[in-house]
């Protein structure tokens, strides 16, 4: 006698949702691995762990005031360390008042880490934002369809509702702290 996994007769909505949950779950597992690893990398973007030094030469207006140089170069916490003649020195660089040339070093995140980090920082104008939207919808479907894994009223269904509620409360508390 041969056994089948398909229910006999008409298939219920539970059957289809469970099958879709299973199949999309395996697809989502691959996305989750990449997205979670890139999220972990994103935490350390303020360190020099994945960064390389890049030399930059930028032409500014000659004779700029000290306070305007940081704005023009978009350097946060800009501070002049010393001035020698027509040259102004600041952390990791210098500016020549006569020529307007600024030479400085910036730290940029290396490839492929920069691509992973950009997955989380995509704006709606970037076509890659559709990946984030798809991923969010997929995860939402996985969360909601998981309630079809067990019959309503069973111990496991109630436990799932309790744990899901606990997860929501946990995030709300984290956001309020």
C-alpha positions in Angstrom: 0.0 0.0 0.0 1.4 3.4 -1.0 1.0 6.4 1.2 0.7 9.9 -0.1 1.1 13.3 1.5 -1.8 14.8 -0.3 -5.1 14.7 1.5 -7.9 12.8 -0.3 -10.7 14.8 -1.9 -10.9 18.6 -1.9 -7.8 20.3 -0.4 -8.4 22.8 2.3 -7.0 26.3 2.6 -4.8 25.0 5.4 -3.2 22.5 3.0 -2.3 25.2 0.5 -1.0 27.7 3.1 1.1 25.0 4.8 2.6 24.0 1.4 3.3 27.7 0.5 4.7 28.3 3.9 7.1 25.3 3.5 8.3 26.2 0.1 8.6 30.0 0.6 10.3 29.2 4.0 13.1 27.4 2.3 13.6 30.3 -0.2 13.4 32.8 2.7 16.1 30.8 4.6 18.6 31.7 2.0 17.6 35.4 2.1 17.6 35.4 5.9 21.2 34.1 6.0 22.5 36.9 3.8 20.4 39.6 5.3 21.2 38.6 8.9 25.0 38.5 8.1 24.8 41.9 6.5 22.9 43.2 9.5 25.6 42.0 11.8 28.2 43.7 9.6 26.1 46.9 9.7 26.5 47.0 13.5 30.3 47.3 13.1 30.3 50.0 10.4 31.5 52.6 12.9 34.7 50.6 13.5 37.7 50.2 11.1 37.1 46.5 10.9 36.1 46.4 7.2 37.5 49.8 6.1 40.4 50.9 3.8 42.1 54.2 3.7 41.3 56.3 0.6 43.4 59.4 -0.3 41.2 62.3 -1.5 42.2 65.5 -3.2 39.5 68.1 -3.5 39.6 71.6 -5.0 37.9 74.1 -2.8 37.7 77.9 -3.0 41.0 79.4 -2.0 41.2 81.4 1.3 38.3 79.6 3.0 37.7 80.2 6.7 38.5 77.3 9.1 34.8 76.8 10.0 33.7 76.5 6.3 36.4 73.8 5.3 34.7 71.1 7.4 31.3 71.9 5.9 32.7 71.9 2.3 34.5 68.5 2.9 31.5 67.1 4.8 33.7 66.0 7.7 31.9 65.5 11.0 33.5 67.0 14.1 36.0 68.9 11.9 38.7 70.6 14.0 41.9 72.4 13.0 44.9 70.9 14.7 47.5 73.5 13.6 48.2 76.2 11.0 51.6 76.7 9.3 51.8 79.6 7.0 49.0 79.1 4.4 48.4 75.4 5.3 45.7 74.4 7.7 46.0 70.9 9.2 43.2 68.9 10.5 42.8 65.2 11.5 43.9 63.1 8.5 44.4 66.0 6.2 45.4 69.5 5.2 44.0 72.5 3.2 46.2 75.0 1.3 44.6 78.5 1.5 46.5 79.7 -1.5 45.5 76.9 -4.0 42.3 75.7 -2.3 43.5 72.1 -2.5 42.4 69.9 0.4 44.3 66.6 0.8 42.8 64.2 3.3 42.3 60.5 4.0 38.8 58.9 4.5 38.0 55.4 5.5 35.6 53.5 3.2 34.1 50.1 3.7 35.7 47.6 1.4 33.9 45.5 -1.2 31.9 43.3 -0.7 31.1 44.5 2.8 29.8 47.8 1.4 27.3 46.0 -0.8 26.0 44.0 2.2 25.6 47.1 4.3 23.9 48.9 1.5 21.1 46.3 1.5 19.9 47.8 4.8 20.3 51.5 3.7 18.5 51.4 0.4 16.1 54.3 -0.3 12.9 54.1 -2.4 14.6 55.7 -5.5 17.1 52.8 -5.7 15.7 49.8 -7.7 17.2 47.5 -5.0 14.5 48.8 -2.6 12.1 46.2 -4.2 14.3 43.5 -2.7 13.7 44.9 0.7 10.0 45.3 0.1 9.8 41.7 -1.2 11.8 40.4 1.8 9.6 42.3 4.2 6.4 40.9 2.6 7.9 37.4 2.6 8.7 37.6 6.2 5.3 38.9 7.1 3.7 36.1 5.2 5.9 33.6 7.0 4.9 35.0 10.3 1.2 35.0 9.6 1.1 31.7 7.8 2.8 30.0 10.7 -0.5 30.1 12.5 -1.9 27.6 10.0 0.7 25.0 11.0 -1.4 23.9 13.9 -5.2 23.6 14.3 -7.0 26.3 16.1 -7.7 25.6 19.7 -4.8 23.1 20.2 -2.1 23.5 22.8 0.5 24.4 20.2 -1.7 27.0 18.5 -2.3 28.8 21.8 1.4 28.5 22.7 2.2 30.1 19.3 -0.1 33.0 19.9 1.4 33.5 23.3 5.0 33.4 22.0 4.1 35.8 19.1 2.5 38.2 21.5 5.6 38.0 23.7 7.8 38.8 20.7 5.7 41.9 19.9 5.7 43.1 23.6 9.5 42.5 23.7 10.2 44.7 20.7 7.8 47.4 22.0 9.7 47.4 25.3 13.1 47.6 23.5 11.8 50.6 21.5 10.6 52.4 24.6 13.9 52.0 26.5 
